[in-house]
Amino acid sequence: MPICPICRIESRSWDEISDHIYFMANEKSDPDHIMWLNRFVSKNKLSKEELSNRLRNYFDEPKSLPEWIRYRFIEKFYGKNPHLFMILMQNPTRGLLLGYVIEHRHFLQNWVKVLSKIIYNTDKEDVIRYELENIATEYIGYNGKPSHYELLIKMGESLGLSREKILSYEPLPSTKEAISTWRNIAETRPWVETMAAMHSLELAADKTNLKYGAKIHYFNPNILSSNQYNEHVKNFLREGYEADEGHAGEALRLIDNYSQDYLTKINIKVTLLKSWDALDKYLYARIQRAMEFEPELFEVIRSESYS
């Protein structure tokens, strides 16, 4: 049963969903439906038939759910025009890395809160264990290794900011908006959708992305053996780069295992688009924060935008 990707109204066919979206956008001038069309489909006016075909091709393509998630995520962040943050991470500056540290601290705090909500809402033993391990890895430390949170703070300290200073920053508005989106998903959607919304984000640092069509890695892997960056920078980047492949892959397997019916899968896909839109905004917040430390990044960004 197809659903409207904006208001989740259920219908019998994508043709009916197209009629509904067309009516809401063009007759009712509903801002949510208009913005969704502009952001995810086209800024040009489409016929009902064109819209129906695009919805059907996007949501119903013959891929397994894990394949669909990987393919669509890479298409959005690593396709023809990779996300600007990933482009800048091919040769990250001190300012960019500090922007990463300051905004990502808030992301990680929210991450463990949302994962705890998944645990609260499920009775699946394998999911509970998986999320508890994730929380420990990200925020406490696991198997004798420091947490990703601690590695992040150490990276910031190595770049010249004290722990006290790092902790004093409030998140930028785009980071706050992204966090609000993820919390809303956790509070209003089933746990399996929340799990998909959060763990699909780990695909950003999956080092196997090139096998699935990505144009670049999350960052230039040569950084890990370069003398240009200190050990704390390399330690933080290496940890995510080496861990997220396994984390994301296992999460996709669990999500697929507990999402066997069509309606659940469509709801997951709709939720993923909301989550990825939040990630897009949040990645730009890292760049915005970076420019506070390095105003000249603006010229680099402008040149990338026109290249």
C-alpha positions as CSV (number, residue, x, y, z in Angstrom):
1,M,0.0,0.0,0.0
2,P,1.7,3.2,-1.1
3,I,1.7,6.2,1.2
4,C,2.2,10.0,0.7
5,P,5.8,10.7,1.6
6,I,4.8,14.0,3.2
7,C,1.7,13.3,5.3
8,R,1.7,9.5,5.1
9,I,-1.8,9.2,3.9
10,E,-2.3,5.6,2.6
11,S,-3.8,4.8,-0.8
12,R,-4.2,1.9,-3.2
13,S,-1.7,3.1,-5.9
14,W,1.0,5.6,-6.7
15,D,-1.4,7.1,-9.2
16,E,-3.7,8.0,-6.3
17,I,-0.8,9.3,-4.2
18,S,0.2,11.4,-7.2
19,D,-3.3,12.9,-7.4
20,H,-3.2,13.7,-3.7
21,I,0.2,15.4,-3.8
22,Y,-0.8,17.3,-6.9
23,F,-3.9,18.5,-5.2
24,M,-2.2,19.5,-2.0
25,A,0.6,21.3,-3.8
26,N,-1.3,23.0,-6.6
27,E,-4.8,23.4,-5.3
28,K,-4.2,23.8,-1.6
29,S,-0.7,25.4,-1.9
30,D,0.3,23.3,1.2
31,P,3.9,24.4,2.0
32,D,5.0,20.9,3.2
33,H,3.9,19.2,0.0
34,I,5.4,22.0,-2.2
35,M,8.8,21.9,-0.3
36,W,9.0,18.1,-0.6
37,L,8.4,18.2,-4.3
38,N,11.0,20.9,-4.8
39,R,13.5,19.1,-2.6
40,F,13.1,15.5,-3.6
41,V,11.4,15.4,-7.0
42,S,11.7,18.5,-9.2
43,K,11.3,22.3,-9.0
44,N,9.6,22.1,-12.3
45,K,5.9,21.5,-12.5
46,L,5.2,17.8,-13.4
47,S,2.0,16.2,-14.8
48,K,0.2,13.8,-12.5
49,E,1.5,10.9,-14.6
50,E,5.1,12.1,-14.5
51,L,4.9,12.4,-10.7
52,S,3.3,9.0,-10.3
53,N,6.1,7.4,-12.4
54,R,8.8,9.1,-10.4
55,L,7.3,8.1,-7.1
56,R,6.9,4.5,-8.3
57,N,10.4,4.3,-9.7
58,Y,11.9,5.8,-6.6
59,F,10.1,3.8,-3.9
60,D,9.3,0.6,-5.7
61,E,12.5,-0.2,-7.5
62,P,13.4,-3.9,-7.4
63,K,16.1,-3.8,-4.7
64,S,16.2,-5.4,-1.3
65,L,15.7,-2.8,1.5
66,P,19.4,-2.8,2.4
67,E,20.4,-2.3,-1.2
68,W,17.9,0.5,-1.7
69,I,19.2,2.3,1.4
70,R,22.8,2.1,0.3
71,Y,22.0,3.0,-3.3
72,R,19.8,6.0,-2.4
73,F,22.2,7.3,0.3
74,I,25.2,7.2,-2.0
75,E,23.1,8.8,-4.7
76,K,22.3,11.7,-2.4
77,F,25.7,12.3,-0.7
78,Y,28.3,10.7,-3.0
79,G,26.7,10.8,-6.5
80,K,27.3,13.2,-9.4
81,N,27.8,16.1,-7.0
82,P,29.1,14.8,-3.6
83,H,28.2,16.8,-0.5
84,L,30.4,19.8,0.0
85,F,31.5,18.6,3.4
86,M,32.8,15.4,1.9
87,I,34.6,17.3,-0.8
88,L,36.3,19.6,1.7
89,M,37.3,16.5,3.8
90,Q,39.5,15.3,1.0
91,N,42.0,18.0,2.3
92,P,40.6,19.1,5.6
93,T,41.9,22.3,7.2
94,R,42.2,23.1,10.9
95,G,39.1,25.2,10.7
96,L,37.0,22.4,9.1
97,L,38.1,19.9,11.6
98,L,37.2,22.3,14.5
99,G,33.8,22.9,12.9
100,Y,33.5,19.1,12.8
101,V,34.4,18.8,16.5
102,I,32.1,21.4,17.8
103,E,28.9,20.4,16.0
104,H,29.6,16.7,16.1
105,R,29.7,16.7,19.9
106,H,26.0,17.7,19.9
107,F,25.3,15.0,17.3
108,L,26.9,12.3,19.4
109,Q,25.0,13.3,22.6
110,N,21.8,13.1,20.6
111,W,22.9,9.9,19.0
112,V,23.0,7.9,22.3
113,K,19.7,9.5,23.4
114,V,17.9,8.3,20.3
115,L,19.5,4.8,20.4
116,S,18.3,4.5,24.0
117,K,14.8,5.2,22.7
118,I,15.1,2.3,20.3
119,I,16.1,0.1,23.2
120,Y,13.1,1.3,25.2
121,N,10.7,0.6,22.3
122,T,11.8,-2.9,21.3
123,D,11.8,-6.3,22.9
124,K,14.1,-7.8,20.2
125,E,17.1,-9.2,22.0
126,D,19.5,-8.8,19.1
127,V,18.5,-5.2,18.6
128,I,18.9,-4.3,22.3
129,R,22.4,-5.8,22.4
130,Y,23.4,-4.1,19.2
131,E,22.3,-0.7,20.4
132,L,23.8,-1.1,23.8
133,E,27.2,-1.9,22.1
134,N,26.7,1.2,19.9
135,I,26.0,3.4,22.9
136,A,29.1,2.1,24.7
137,T,31.3,2.5,21.6
138,E,30.2,6.1,21.0
139,Y,30.0,7.5,24.5
140,I,31.6,5.3,27.1
141,G,34.3,3.2,25.5
142,Y,34.2,-0.4,24.6
143,N,36.6,-3.4,24.7
144,G,39.4,-1.2,26.2
145,K,39.1,1.5,23.5
146,P,38.2,5.1,24.2
147,S,34.8,6.3,23.1
148,H,34.3,8.1,19.8
149,Y,33.1,11.0,21.9
150,E,36.4,11.1,23.7
151,L,38.4,10.7,20.5
152,L,36.5,13.7,19.1
153,I,37.3,15.9,22.1
154,K,41.0,14.9,21.9
155,M,41.1,15.8,18.2
156,G,39.7,19.3,19.1
157,E,42.2,19.7,21.9
158,S,45.1,18.7,19.6
159,L,43.9,21.5,17.2
160,G,44.2,24.2,19.9
161,L,40.8,24.3,21.7
162,S,40.5,23.4,25.3
163,R,38.0,20.8,26.5
164,E,36.2,23.6,28.4
165,K,36.0,25.7,25.3
166,I,34.7,22.9,23.2
167,L,32.0,22.1,25.7
168,S,30.9,25.7,25.9
169,Y,29.6,25.9,22.4
170,E,25.9,25.7,21.8
171,P,24.9,23.9,18.5
172,L,24.2,26.0,15.5
173,P,20.6,26.4,14.3
174,S,21.0,23.9,11.5
175,T,22.4,21.3,14.0
176,K,19.5,22.0,16.4
177,E,17.0,21.5,13.5
178,A,18.6,18.2,12.5
179,I,18.6,17.0,16.1
180,S,15.0,18.0,16.5
181,T,14.1,15.9,13.4
182,W,15.9,12.8,14.7
183,R,14.3,13.2,18.1
184,N,10.8,13.6,16.5
185,I,11.4,10.4,14.5
186,A,12.4,8.6,17.7
187,E,9.3,9.9,19.6
188,T,6.7,9.4,16.9
189,R,7.8,6.5,14.6
190,P,8.2,2.8,15.3
191,W,11.6,1.7,16.5
192,V,12.6,0.0,13.3
193,E,12.2,3.3,11.4
194,T,14.2,5.1,14.0
195,M,16.9,2.5,13.7
196,A,17.0,2.9,10.0
197,A,17.0,6.7,10.3
198,M,20.0,6.7,12.6
199,H,22.2,3.8,11.4
200,S,21.9,4.7,7.7
201,L,23.8,7.8,8.7
202,E,26.8,5.6,9.4
203,L,27.0,4.9,5.7
204,A,28.6,8.3,5.3
205,A,31.9,6.9,6.6
206,D,31.6,3.4,5.1
207,K,34.9,2.7,3.4
208,T,33.2,0.4,0.9
209,N,31.1,3.1,-0.6
210,L,33.2,3.2,-3.8
211,K,32.1,-0.3,-4.6
212,Y,28.5,0.9,-4.7
213,G,29.1,3.9,-6.9
214,A,30.4,6.7,-4.7
215,K,32.8,9.1,-6.4
216,I,34.9,9.8,-3.3
217,H,35.5,8.5,0.2
218,Y,34.2,10.3,3.3
219,F,37.7,11.7,3.6
220,N,40.9,11.1,1.7
221,P,42.3,7.8,3.2
222,N,45.8,9.0,2.7
223,I,45.3,11.3,5.7
224,L,45.7,8.3,7.9
225,S,49.3,7.9,6.9
226,S,50.1,11.5,6.3
227,N,52.5,13.6,8.4
228,Q,50.3,16.6,7.7
229,Y,47.8,15.6,10.4
230,N,48.5,14.8,14.1
231,E,47.8,11.4,15.7
232,H,44.6,12.6,17.5
233,V,43.1,13.7,14.2
234,K,44.0,10.3,12.6
235,N,42.8,8.4,15.6
236,F,39.3,9.9,15.4
237,L,39.0,9.6,11.6
238,R,40.3,6.0,11.6
239,E,37.9,4.8,14.3
240,G,34.8,5.8,12.4
241,Y,36.2,4.8,9.0
242,E,37.0,1.3,10.3
243,A,34.0,0.8,12.4
244,D,31.0,2.2,10.5
245,E,31.2,-0.4,7.7
246,G,30.4,-3.2,10.2
247,H,28.0,-1.1,12.3
248,A,26.0,0.0,9.3
249,G,26.0,-3.4,7.6
250,E,24.7,-5.2,10.7
251,A,22.1,-2.5,11.3
252,L,20.8,-2.9,7.7
253,R,20.5,-6.6,8.3
254,L,18.5,-6.2,11.5
255,I,16.3,-3.5,9.9
256,D,15.6,-5.8,6.9
257,N,14.9,-8.7,9.2
258,Y,12.2,-6.8,11.1
259,S,10.6,-5.1,8.1
260,Q,9.1,-7.8,6.0
261,D,5.8,-6.2,4.9
262,Y,5.5,-3.6,2.1
263,L,3.9,-0.9,4.2
264,T,6.7,-1.0,6.8
265,K,9.3,-0.8,4.1
266,I,7.7,2.2,2.4
267,N,7.4,4.0,5.8
268,I,11.1,3.3,6.5
269,K,12.0,4.9,3.1
270,V,9.9,8.0,3.8
271,T,11.5,8.3,7.2
272,L,14.9,7.9,5.7
273,L,14.4,10.9,3.4
274,K,13.6,13.0,6.5
275,S,16.7,11.8,8.2
276,W,18.9,12.3,5.3
277,D,17.6,15.8,4.8
278,A,18.5,16.5,8.4
279,L,22.0,15.1,7.8
280,D,22.4,17.3,4.8
281,K,21.7,20.4,6.9
282,Y,23.9,19.2,9.8
283,L,26.9,18.7,7.5
284,Y,26.5,22.2,6.3
285,A,26.4,23.4,9.9
286,R,29.9,21.9,10.4
287,I,31.1,24.0,7.5
288,Q,29.4,27.1,8.8
289,R,31.1,26.6,12.2
290,A,34.4,26.0,10.4
291,M,34.2,29.5,8.8
292,E,34.3,31.1,12.3
293,F,37.8,29.8,12.6
294,E,38.8,30.1,9.0
295,P,36.9,32.9,7.1
296,E,38.9,32.2,4.0
297,L,37.1,28.9,3.7
298,F,34.3,31.0,2.1
299,E,36.4,31.5,-1.0
300,V,37.2,27.8,-1.2
301,I,33.5,27.0,-0.9
302,R,32.6,29.5,-3.5
303,S,35.1,28.0,-6.0
304,E,33.8,24.5,-5.3
305,S,30.2,25.8,-5.9
306,Y,31.1,27.1,-9.4
307,S,33.6,24.3,-10.4
